[in-house]
Amino acid sequence: MTRAQPQRPPLTIADYAQKATETDRFTDVPGGLTKLAFGFFGEVGGLLAALKKVNRDQLRATETDVAGEEIGDALWYLIALSNAQQLLPRALGLACLARLRSRFGEADRESSGEIDFRQIDGLIAIHGNGLQDARVELLGELARMSGEIIGRADRPQLELGAPSQLEFLGSLLAMLGLLCASFMLKLEDVARDNIVKTHGRWPGPDRTYLPPFDSTFPEHERFPPELRIEFIERVSARGTFVVQRLNEVFIGDPLTDNSHEPDDYRFHDVFHLAYVAHLGWSPVIRALLKRKRKSRPAVDENEDGARAMIIEEGIATWIFNHAKQRDLYIDVPAGKLEYGLLKQVQSMVSGFEVATCPLWQWEQAILDGFRVFRELQKREHRGGMVVVDMVKHSLTFVAPVQAVR
């Protein structure tokens, strides 16, 4: 017999607003209010575009999956806008409920305490029959209102008789709830999923790394706490290549760019070392160091085997090609790497242990790897030592004292 699971306490708008504040990178910058308004507008446009693509290309991803994430992103911008204008979450929730009751022809009434998303979902569930059939009309109404939000951000004075900003944002929150219901979703679930997503991408000052994936394995199957690997560039009659040396022993094969156009990809193993430092993961480096987890055959085959290594090499190559078009991310600070790129990487490792790592860890690994890559390829260096510290989760570059031939 299946045991009933207790229901989680309702998620209040105030609780969600606090979480949104922790990941807000716009409010305290010049023009932040306008940027938040454009962000909301962009997410609504992204929702419409994504739904069109699902239908046009007959993708396996369902409309519900697409809508849930896009509505969650729009919700974040809406609440961030409310926070930036110092509107109380309870007042926003009351405005939302009042708008819904007016829409459904229900008399308004007093509500005590903080307003939660479950109240919004409940009110819609009572009166919202037929919302699936009205989805196109709801999307059109939301698109119109999202255009108005930009105008409001630029106009401190509203026209006579226009809804107040609180009423307007409350109406937008109501619209997001109605749209959720049209996709058979609950706004509370969408809000919870969005909290997980945003904190996985922008965790704020509280960054806690996951434990190493090999922490329960024998010592000889674990990554060492520190790795000091030299990258040495050499020139031969066949061309230029890079070899690597660990504890005075050369490891791996000599690497060339494998490209008609020289691009220094021969230094790319630094990306795998960055994955070790920030993710505790790299089937490629594990095989290179002969640290495969053979004590557990399933882990050895599925996590440390050929398929995992191919996936890792594919990720490194794909990101490198992306970075070449963007100056090797030289001007990309933490928190600014393209979200779509990180989502694609996460999709590529689906089913592997590293899929549990949040997106911010991937960003740290990617940006740190390219920071050291740029040092390795400098004309005055053309190599050097890379130090991996798995305890501090750091990647350090040490310039070569002299050329090694």
VOPAGU-2260 file (C-alpha; in pm, 1 decimal, decimal comma):
REM VOPAGU-2260
SITE   aa  ch    i         X         Y         Z
SITE  MET   A    0       0,0       0,0       0,0
SITE  THR   A    1     136,9     341,1     -97,3
SITE  ARG   A    2     168,3     577,6     196,0
SITE  ALA   A    3      27,1     926,7     157,0
SITE  GLN   A    4     288,9    1200,2     148,0
SITE  PRO   A    5     235,2    1518,9     349,4
SITE  GLN   A    6     176,5    1830,1     140,8
SITE  ARG   A    7     439,5    2101,1     152,8
SITE  PRO   A    8     345,5    2431,1     316,4
SITE  PRO   A    9     215,2    2684,3      64,3
SITE  LEU   A   10     475,0    2904,1    -105,5
SITE  THR   A   11     396,1    3265,3     -21,9
SITE  ILE   A   12     460,7    3549,9    -262,3
SITE  ALA   A   13     677,5    3704,4      10,7
SITE  ASP   A   14     896,4    3393,6      27,4
SITE  TYR   A   15     933,5    3386,1    -349,6
SITE  ALA   A   16    1006,9    3760,9    -355,8
SITE  GLN   A   17    1288,1    3709,2    -105,8
SITE  LYS   A   18    1437,9    3434,6    -321,9
SITE  ALA   A   19    1407,4    3656,4    -629,6
SITE  THR   A   20    1593,0    3933,7    -447,5
SITE  GLU   A   21    1886,0    3698,5    -382,7
SITE  THR   A   22    1933,6    3642,7    -756,4
SITE  ASP   A   23    1845,0    3994,5    -878,3
SITE  ARG   A   24    2133,7    4147,5   -1074,1
SITE  PHE   A   25    1938,4    4444,1   -1217,8
SITE  THR   A   26    1772,3    4654,2    -947,6
SITE  ASP   A   27    2086,5    4828,3    -822,6
SITE  VAL   A   28    2231,3    4912,9   -1165,5
SITE  PRO   A   29    2157,0    5223,1   -1376,6
SITE  GLY   A   30    1836,9    5176,0   -1574,1
SITE  GLY   A   31    1761,6    4859,9   -1378,0
SITE  LEU   A   32    1385,0    4913,7   -1378,9
SITE  THR   A   33    1377,4    4941,1   -1756,8
SITE  LYS   A   34    1599,3    4633,8   -1789,7
SITE  LEU   A   35    1360,8    4435,0   -1571,2
SITE  ALA   A   36    1066,7    4550,5   -1782,9
SITE  PHE   A   37    1248,2    4448,7   -2101,7
SITE  GLY   A   38    1333,6    4118,1   -1934,0
SITE  PHE   A   39     966,4    4045,7   -1870,5
SITE  PHE   A   40     879,4    4146,1   -2226,4
SITE  GLY   A   41    1155,3    3918,4   -2356,9
SITE  GLU   A   42    1034,6    3619,8   -2159,1
SITE  VAL   A   43     681,0    3660,5   -2291,1
SITE  GLY   A   44     822,7    3679,4   -2642,5
SITE  GLY   A   45    1033,9    3373,6   -2566,8
SITE  LEU   A   46     722,7    3186,2   -2453,4
SITE  LEU   A   47     538,6    3265,9   -2776,7
SITE  ALA   A   48     840,6    3176,2   -2991,3
SITE  ALA   A   49     904,1    2850,7   -2805,3
SITE  LEU   A   50     541,8    2739,6   -2835,5
SITE  LYS   A   51     546,1    2816,2   -3208,2
SITE  LYS   A   52     865,7    2614,2   -3252,3
SITE  VAL   A   53     724,0    2314,2   -3065,0
SITE  ASN   A   54     419,8    2309,4   -3292,6
SITE  ARG   A   55     604,6    2393,4   -3615,5
SITE  ASP   A   56     879,5    2135,7   -3575,0
SITE  GLN   A   57     662,9    1878,5   -3394,7
SITE  LEU   A   58     922,6    1852,5   -3119,8
SITE  ARG   A   59     900,8    1585,3   -2854,3
SITE  ALA   A   60     911,6    1849,1   -2583,1
SITE  THR   A   61     552,5    1919,0   -2483,3
SITE  GLU   A   62     393,1    2261,5   -2477,6
SITE  THR   A   63     348,5    2217,2   -2103,6
SITE  ASP   A   64     721,7    2165,0   -2045,0
SITE  VAL   A   65     810,2    2468,9   -2252,4
SITE  ALA   A   66     540,6    2687,2   -2097,6
SITE  GLY   A   67     635,2    2596,0   -1740,3
SITE  GLU   A   68     993,4    2720,7   -1770,4
SITE  GLU   A   69     909,9    3033,9   -1971,2
SITE  ILE   A   70     625,3    3137,0   -1739,0
SITE  GLY   A   71     856,4    3080,9   -1443,7
SITE  ASP   A   72    1112,6    3317,9   -1594,7
SITE  ALA   A   73     842,9    3580,1   -1661,5
SITE  LEU   A   74     725,7    3542,5   -1300,9
SITE  TRP   A   75    1077,9    3613,0   -1176,2
SITE  TYR   A   76    1095,7    3940,7   -1371,0
SITE  LEU   A   77     747,6    4040,5   -1256,3
SITE  ILE   A   78     830,7    3988,4    -889,3
SITE  ALA   A   79    1169,7    4157,7    -932,8
SITE  LEU   A   80     989,4    4459,2   -1084,1
SITE  SER   A   81     755,9    4465,3    -786,7
SITE  ASN   A   82    1050,5    4445,9    -546,6
SITE  ALA   A   83    1235,9    4723,1    -731,0
SITE  GLN   A   84     932,7    4952,4    -693,8
SITE  GLN   A   85     907,5    4863,9    -323,6
SITE  LEU   A   86     561,5    4711,2    -356,8
SITE  LEU   A   87     479,2    4478,6     -70,3
SITE  PRO   A   88     433,3    4113,8    -174,2
SITE  ARG   A   89     108,0    4095,6      22,4
SITE  ALA   A   90     -26,6    4399,6    -162,0
SITE  LEU   A   91      69,8    4244,6    -495,5
SITE  GLY   A   92    -105,9    3922,0    -399,6
SITE  LEU   A   93    -419,9    4106,9    -294,2
SITE  ALA   A   94    -422,1    4296,8    -624,2
SITE  CYS   A   95    -390,4    3966,0    -810,2
SITE  LEU   A   96    -678,3    3805,5    -619,8
SITE  ALA   A   97    -893,3    4115,4    -668,6
SITE  ARG   A   98    -829,4    4101,4   -1044,4
SITE  LEU   A   99    -920,6    3734,2   -1061,7
SITE  ARG   A  100   -1238,8    3780,7    -858,0
SITE  SER   A  101   -1339,6    4067,4   -1085,4
SITE  ARG   A  102   -1273,9    3851,8   -1392,0
SITE  PHE   A  103   -1482,2    3566,2   -1251,0
SITE  GLY   A  104   -1762,5    3790,9   -1124,8
SITE  GLU   A  105   -1693,1    3706,1    -761,7
SITE  ALA   A  106   -1725,8    3969,7    -490,7
SITE  ASP   A  107   -1396,8    4086,3    -341,9
SITE  ARG   A  108   -1328,7    4006,5      22,6
SITE  GLU   A  109   -1067,8    4052,3     291,0
SITE  SER   A  110    -769,2    3818,1     309,9
SITE  SER   A  111    -560,2    3789,0     622,8
SITE  GLY   A  112    -189,8    3708,6     643,6
SITE  GLU   A  113      51,8    3667,3     354,9
SITE  ILE   A  114     -87,8    3571,5      15,9
SITE  ASP   A  115      41,7    3247,7    -129,8
SITE  PHE   A  116      40,0    3100,0    -477,7
SITE  ARG   A  117    -191,2    2820,6    -364,6
SITE  GLN   A  118    -467,9    3075,2    -303,7
SITE  ILE   A  119    -426,4    3201,6    -658,9
SITE  ASP   A  120    -429,2    2848,8    -802,7
SITE  GLY   A  121    -731,1    2757,0    -589,7
SITE  LEU   A  122    -937,4    3054,4    -702,1
SITE  ILE   A  123    -857,6    2979,0   -1066,6
SITE  ALA   A  124    -941,1    2609,4   -1018,9
SITE  ILE   A  125   -1289,1    2698,7    -891,2
SITE  HIS   A  126   -1381,4    2928,7   -1178,8
SITE  GLY   A  127   -1137,1    2843,4   -1455,6
SITE  ASN   A  128   -1325,2    2584,6   -1657,7
SITE  GLY   A  129   -1245,2    2610,3   -2027,2
SITE  LEU   A  130    -914,8    2792,0   -1990,4
SITE  GLN   A  131    -743,6    2542,3   -2220,0
SITE  ASP   A  132    -974,3    2650,1   -2501,9
SITE  ALA   A  133    -899,6    3014,8   -2423,0
SITE  ARG   A  134    -520,5    2972,4   -2431,8
SITE  VAL   A  135    -464,3    3166,3   -2753,6
SITE  GLU   A  136    -671,2    3459,5   -2624,2
SITE  LEU   A  137    -479,9    3454,0   -2294,0
SITE  LEU   A  138    -146,5    3456,7   -2476,0
SITE  GLY   A  139    -258,6    3752,4   -2683,6
SITE  GLU   A  140    -373,5    3940,8   -2373,9
SITE  LEU   A  141     -42,6    3870,8   -2199,7
SITE  ALA   A  142     153,1    3988,8   -2506,7
SITE  ARG   A  143     -41,5    4315,9   -2513,2
SITE  MET   A  144      14,2    4376,1   -2142,2
SITE  SER   A  145     385,4    4295,4   -2168,5
SITE  GLY   A  146     421,0    4576,8   -2421,8
SITE  GLU   A  147     249,6    4814,9   -2182,7
SITE  ILE   A  148     490,4    4725,7   -1902,5
SITE  ILE   A  149     780,2    4876,8   -2099,4
SITE  GLY   A  150     592,7    5202,9   -2148,6
SITE  ARG   A  151     519,5    5218,2   -1777,5
SITE  ALA   A  152     887,7    5172,6   -1692,3
SITE  ASP   A  153     970,9    5481,6   -1901,0
SITE  ARG   A  154     676,9    5694,9   -1777,4
SITE  PRO   A  155     680,2    5801,9   -1412,7
SITE  GLN   A  156     337,3    5969,5   -1458,9
SITE  LEU   A  157      46,4    5752,2   -1570,1
SITE  GLU   A  158    -251,7    5871,7   -1768,8
SITE  LEU   A  159    -560,3    5978,6   -1576,3
SITE  GLY   A  160    -777,3    5678,0   -1496,4
SITE  ALA   A  161    -502,6    5423,1   -1577,0
SITE  PRO   A  162    -455,1    5139,7   -1326,8
SITE  SER   A  163    -189,9    5200,0   -1064,3
SITE  GLN   A  164     137,4    5013,1   -1096,9
SITE  LEU   A  165      28,7    4781,0    -815,4
SITE  GLU   A  166    -300,8    4704,9    -989,8
SITE  PHE   A  167    -125,8    4653,6   -1321,8
SITE  LEU   A  168     137,0    4414,8   -1182,4
SITE  GLY   A  169    -136,5    4233,6    -989,6
SITE  SER   A  170    -325,3    4187,2   -1318,6
SITE  LEU   A  171      -9,8    4048,9   -1481,3
SITE  LEU   A  172      36,3    3802,6   -1194,7
SITE  ALA   A  173    -325,5    3695,6   -1238,9
SITE  MET   A  174    -263,3    3649,9   -1611,6
SITE  LEU   A  175      36,2    3423,9   -1543,8
SITE  GLY   A  176    -182,1    3214,4   -1312,8
SITE  LEU   A  177    -455,1    3185,0   -1575,5
SITE  LEU   A  178    -203,7    3093,0   -1842,2
SITE  CYS   A  179     -57,5    2823,8   -1616,6
SITE  ALA   A  180    -403,1    2674,3   -1573,2
SITE  SER   A  181    -453,3    2673,1   -1952,0
SITE  PHE   A  182    -150,9    2439,9   -1970,2
SITE  MET   A  183    -278,1    2230,0   -1675,8
SITE  LEU   A  184      -3,8    2375,1   -1455,9
SITE  LYS   A  185     -11,7    2531,3   -1111,5
SITE  LEU   A  186     153,9    2867,1   -1057,8
SITE  GLU   A  187     291,0    2743,9    -724,6
SITE  ASP   A  188     474,0    2454,5    -891,8
SITE  VAL   A  189     609,3    2685,1   -1161,8
SITE  ALA   A  190     734,4    2925,6    -892,3
SITE  ARG   A  191     905,6    2646,2    -697,8
SITE  ASP   A  192    1075,9    2513,5   -1011,6
SITE  ASN   A  193    1192,8    2864,0   -1096,6
SITE  ILE   A  194    1352,6    2904,7    -752,9
SITE  VAL   A  195    1552,5    2587,0    -810,1
SITE  LYS   A  196    1652,0    2704,7   -1158,0
SITE  THR   A  197    1759,1    3058,4   -1066,0
SITE  HIS   A  198    1954,9    2952,3    -759,3
SITE  GLY   A  199    2126,0    2681,7    -962,3
SITE  ARG   A  200    2236,0    2951,1   -1206,8
SITE  TRP   A  201    2289,3    3251,5    -976,0
SITE  PRO   A  202    2343,5    3117,8    -622,4
SITE  GLY   A  203    2459,7    3445,8    -469,4
SITE  PRO   A  204    2726,9    3440,5    -198,9
SITE  ASP   A  205    2621,1    3098,2     -67,5
SITE  ARG   A  206    2803,7    2868,8    -309,0
SITE  THR   A  207    2831,3    2515,4    -180,2
SITE  TYR   A  208    3003,5    2262,7    -404,3
SITE  LEU   A  209    2868,9    1910,6    -427,3
SITE  PRO   A  210    3087,9    1641,6    -265,7
SITE  PRO   A  211    3332,6    1470,7    -505,6
SITE  PHE   A  212    3169,6    1191,8    -701,1
SITE  ASP   A  213    3453,6     954,9    -607,9
SITE  SER   A  214    3461,1    1034,8    -232,8
SITE  THR   A  215    3338,3     686,0    -132,6
SITE  PHE   A  216    3582,7     497,6    -354,8
SITE  PRO   A  217    3929,5     360,5    -265,4
SITE  GLU   A  218    4206,3     617,6    -267,2
SITE  HIS   A  219    4366,3     481,8    -584,2
SITE  GLU   A  220    4036,0     539,3    -767,1
SITE  ARG   A  221    3993,3     898,8    -651,9
SITE  PHE   A  222    4126,4    1216,6    -806,5
SITE  PRO   A  223    4424,6    1338,9    -602,0
SITE  PRO   A  224    4356,9    1654,4    -396,9
SITE  GLU   A  225    4614,0    1840,8    -608,2
SITE  LEU   A  226    4734,6    1797,8    -963,4
SITE  ARG   A  227    5032,9    1984,9   -1112,1
SITE  ILE   A  228    5046,8    1925,8   -1485,7
SITE  GLU   A  229    5292,7    2093,6   -1722,2
SITE  PHE   A  230    5188,3    2184,9   -2074,3
SITE  ILE   A  231    5495,7    2183,5   -2299,7
SITE  GLU   A  232    5483,3    2301,2   -2660,0
SITE  ARG   A  233    5728,3    2145,0   -2905,5
SITE  VAL   A  234    5803,1    2192,5   -3271,4
SITE  SER   A  235    5893,1    1908,0   -3505,0
SITE  ALA   A  236    5916,3    1851,5   -3877,1
SITE  ARG   A  237    5551,8    1742,8   -3872,2
SITE  GLY   A  238    5431,7    2058,0   -3697,9
SITE  THR   A  239    5368,8    2201,2   -3351,3
SITE  PHE   A  240    5224,3    1988,8   -3072,7
SITE  VAL   A  241    5177,4    1988,3   -2695,2
SITE  VAL   A  242    5277,4    1721,2   -2446,7
SITE  GLN   A  243    5186,3    1703,8   -2079,1
SITE  ARG   A  244    5403,8    1607,9   -1785,8
SITE  LEU   A  245    5300,7    1500,8   -1436,1
SITE  ASN   A  246    5567,8    1439,5   -1170,7
SITE  GLU   A  247    5838,6    1438,5   -1440,4
SITE  VAL   A  248    5651,7    1167,4   -1633,9
SITE  PHE   A  249    5496,7    1244,1   -1972,2
SITE  ILE   A  250    5132,3    1138,3   -1989,0
SITE  GLY   A  251    4886,8    1104,2   -2274,3
SITE  ASP   A  252    4952,1    1152,7   -2643,1
SITE  PRO   A  253    5104,0    1457,8   -2812,2
SITE  LEU   A  254    4819,6    1692,3   -2912,5
SITE  THR   A  255    4790,7    1907,6   -3223,5
SITE  ASP   A  256    4513,9    2149,0   -3320,7
SITE  ASN   A  257    4356,3    1896,3   -3559,4
SITE  SER   A  258    4243,3    2190,5   -3767,8
SITE  HIS   A  259    4335,7    2355,4   -4099,9
SITE  GLU   A  260    4342,7    2689,6   -3918,1
SITE  PRO   A  261    4575,1    2702,4   -3612,5
SITE  ASP   A  262    4373,3    2792,3   -3301,4
SITE  ASP   A  263    4580,5    2645,8   -3012,6
SITE  TYR   A  264    4328,5    2371,7   -2945,0
SITE  ARG   A  265    4633,5    2160,0   -2859,3
SITE  PHE   A  266    4611,9    2319,7   -2510,1
SITE  HIS   A  267    4249,8    2210,8   -2466,6
SITE  ASP   A  268    4316,5    1954,9   -2192,4
SITE  VAL   A  269    4312,7    2250,8   -1954,9
SITE  PHE   A  270    3934,1    2245,9   -1996,2
SITE  HIS   A  271    3921,2    1889,9   -1864,6
SITE  LEU   A  272    4134,6    1995,9   -1568,5
SITE  ALA   A  273    3887,7    2277,8   -1501,5
SITE  TYR   A  274    3607,8    2020,0   -1492,2
SITE  VAL   A  275    3806,1    1830,4   -1228,4
SITE  ALA   A  276    3856,2    2144,9   -1019,2
SITE  HIS   A  277    3499,8    2275,6   -1030,2
SITE  LEU   A  278    3287,1    1969,1   -1099,9
SITE  GLY   A  279    3493,2    1685,5    -953,9
SITE  TRP   A  280    3436,2    1517,0   -1288,8
SITE  SER   A  281    3633,2    1427,0   -1598,5
SITE  PRO   A  282    3627,4    1078,1   -1746,7
SITE  VAL   A  283    3907,1    1191,9   -1978,3
SITE  ILE   A  284    4146,7    1290,6   -1697,2
SITE  ARG   A  285    4039,9     989,1   -1491,7
SITE  ALA   A  286    4145,0     759,2   -1775,2
SITE  LEU   A  287    4465,7     957,6   -1831,1
SITE  LEU   A  288    4562,9     916,5   -1464,9
SITE  LYS   A  289    4443,4     554,4   -1456,2
SITE  ARG   A  290    4197,9     638,7   -1179,0
SITE  LYS   A  291    3893,3     465,6   -1322,6
SITE  ARG   A  292    3654,3     330,0   -1059,8
SITE  LYS   A  293    3693,1     -37,0   -1141,3
SITE  SER   A  294    3584,6    -151,6    -795,5
SITE  ARG   A  295    3226,5     -89,8    -910,3
SITE  PRO   A  296    3189,4    -229,3   -1264,3
SITE  ALA   A  297    2868,7     -36,6   -1340,0
SITE  VAL   A  298    3033,5     294,8   -1249,8
SITE  ASP   A  299    3348,9     200,6   -1440,3
SITE  GLU   A  300    3150,6     121,2   -1753,5
SITE  ASN   A  301    2879,1     387,6   -1743,7
SITE  GLU   A  302    3045,1     687,3   -1575,9
SITE  ASP   A  303    3411,6     637,0   -1664,7
SITE  GLY   A  304    3376,1     454,4   -1995,5
SITE  ALA   A  305    3413,2     550,6   -2360,8
SITE  ARG   A  306    3071,1     706,9   -2400,1
SITE  ALA   A  307    3127,4     944,2   -2107,9
SITE  MET   A  308    3466,7    1042,5   -2248,0
SITE  ILE   A  309    3317,3    1108,8   -2592,4
SITE  ILE   A  310    3049,5    1328,1   -2433,5
SITE  GLU   A  311    3313,7    1523,5   -2240,1
SITE  GLU   A  312    3530,5    1575,3   -2547,5
SITE  GLY   A  313    3222,2    1682,9   -2740,5
SITE  ILE   A  314    3135,2    1940,5   -2476,0
SITE  ALA   A  315    3490,6    2078,5   -2472,9
SITE  THR   A  316    3498,4    2109,6   -2852,4
SITE  TRP   A  317    3150,7    2260,2   -2880,9
SITE  ILE   A  318    3219,7    2522,3   -2613,4
SITE  PHE   A  319    3558,8    2602,3   -2769,1
SITE  ASN   A  320    3396,4    2673,2   -3104,8
SITE  HIS   A  321    3139,7    2892,4   -2929,9
SITE  ALA   A  322    3412,7    3077,5   -2738,6
SITE  LYS   A  323    3622,4    3145,8   -3050,9
SITE  GLN   A  324    3343,8    3370,2   -3177,8
SITE  ARG   A  325    3341,5    3559,1   -2845,9
SITE  ASP   A  326    3709,9    3639,4   -2783,2
SITE  LEU   A  327    3752,3    3325,8   -2571,6
SITE  TYR   A  328    3518,9    3478,4   -2308,7
SITE  ILE   A  329    3781,6    3733,6   -2206,7
SITE  ASP   A  330    3517,5    3990,5   -2109,0
SITE  VAL   A  331    3256,4    3750,9   -1968,5
SITE  PRO   A  332    3226,7    3783,1   -1588,2
SITE  ALA   A  333    3077,6    3518,8   -1362,1
SITE  GLY   A  334    2700,3    3513,6   -1393,7
SITE  LYS   A  335    2702,9    3642,1   -1752,7
SITE  LEU   A  336    2783,7    3332,5   -1957,9
SITE  GLU   A  337    2497,6    3255,7   -2194,1
SITE  TYR   A  338    2224,9    3063,0   -2017,0
SITE  GLY   A  339    2135,2    2874,3   -2333,8
SITE  LEU   A  340    2488,8    2738,9   -2360,5
SITE  LEU   A  341    2481,9    2613,4   -2001,9
SITE  LYS   A  342    2142,1    2452,8   -2054,0
SITE  GLN   A  343    2272,2    2275,4   -2362,9
SITE  VAL   A  344    2569,7    2142,3   -2169,1
SITE  GLN   A  345    2339,7    2019,4   -1894,6
SITE  SER   A  346    2128,2    1846,6   -2157,4
SITE  MET   A  347    2435,7    1675,7   -2304,8
SITE  VAL   A  348    2531,3    1518,1   -1969,3
SITE  SER   A  349    2178,3    1406,9   -1884,4
SITE  GLY   A  350    2191,8    1061,5   -1727,8
SITE  PHE   A  351    2549,7    1097,5   -1602,2
SITE  GLU   A  352    2650,4    1173,8   -1244,0
SITE  VAL   A  353    2768,3    1524,2   -1334,3
SITE  ALA   A  354    2412,9    1617,5   -1434,3
SITE  THR   A  355    2349,9    1690,0   -1064,4
SITE  CYS   A  356    2596,8    1980,7   -1069,3
SITE  PRO   A  357    2418,3    2318,1   -1081,3
SITE  LEU   A  358    2475,4    2548,1   -1374,8
SITE  TRP   A  359    2691,5    2790,8   -1175,6
SITE  GLN   A  360    2951,5    2515,3   -1124,5
SITE  TRP   A  361    2960,4    2456,8   -1499,2
SITE  GLU   A  362    3003,5    2829,3   -1556,6
SITE  GLN   A  363    3292,0    2842,2   -1307,8
SITE  ALA   A  364    3459,8    2548,6   -1479,4
SITE  ILE   A  365    3417,2    2696,4   -1828,1
SITE  LEU   A  366    3529,3    3050,9   -1746,3
SITE  ASP   A  367    3820,8    2934,9   -1531,0
SITE  GLY   A  368    3932,3    2692,0   -1799,5
SITE  PHE   A  369    3939,4    2966,0   -2061,6
SITE  ARG   A  370    4117,4    3205,4   -1826,3
SITE  VAL   A  371    4405,1    2959,9   -1794,0
SITE  PHE   A  372    4384,1    2861,8   -2162,3
SITE  ARG   A  373    4448,5    3225,4   -2255,8
SITE  GLU   A  374    4759,8    3222,3   -2035,7
SITE  LEU   A  375    4889,6    2901,5   -2190,5
SITE  GLN   A  376    4857,9    3038,1   -2543,2
SITE  LYS   A  377    5027,6    3373,5   -2479,5
SITE  ARG   A  378    5333,2    3434,4   -2695,0
SITE  GLU   A  379    5556,7    3482,9   -2390,5
SITE  HIS   A  380    5435,7    3156,1   -2235,4
SITE  ARG   A  381    5337,8    2897,5   -2497,7
SITE  GLY   A  382    5277,0    2654,0   -2216,3
SITE  GLY   A  383    5320,0    2645,3   -1839,7
SITE  MET   A  384    5203,7    2455,2   -1535,9
SITE  VAL   A  385    4838,6    2417,3   -1438,4
SITE  VAL   A  386    4765,3    2344,4   -1073,8
SITE  VAL   A  387    4431,9    2186,6    -981,0
SITE  ASP   A  388    4323,9    2216,1    -616,9
SITE  MET   A  389    4016,1    2002,4    -557,5
SITE  VAL   A  390    3978,3    2119,4    -198,7
SITE  LYS   A  391    3973,0    2490,9    -283,9
SITE  HIS   A  392    3812,3    2428,4    -624,7
SITE  SER   A  393    4073,8    2638,5    -795,2
SITE  LEU   A  394    4274,0    2633,3   -1116,8
SITE  THR   A  395    4609,1    2814,9   -1106,1
SITE  PHE   A  396    4849,5    2899,6   -1385,8
SITE  VAL   A  397    5226,8    2905,7   -1329,5
SITE  ALA   A  398    5432,9    3056,2   -1611,1
SITE  PRO   A  399    5718,5    2841,9   -1747,7
SITE  VAL   A  400    6065,5    2934,8   -1624,1
SITE  GLN   A  401    6220,4    2846,8   -1957,4
SITE  ALA   A  402    6125,0    2670,6   -2275,2
SITE  VAL   A  403    6147,7    2292,4   -2258,6
SITE  ARG   A  404    6253,8    2118,6   -2577,7
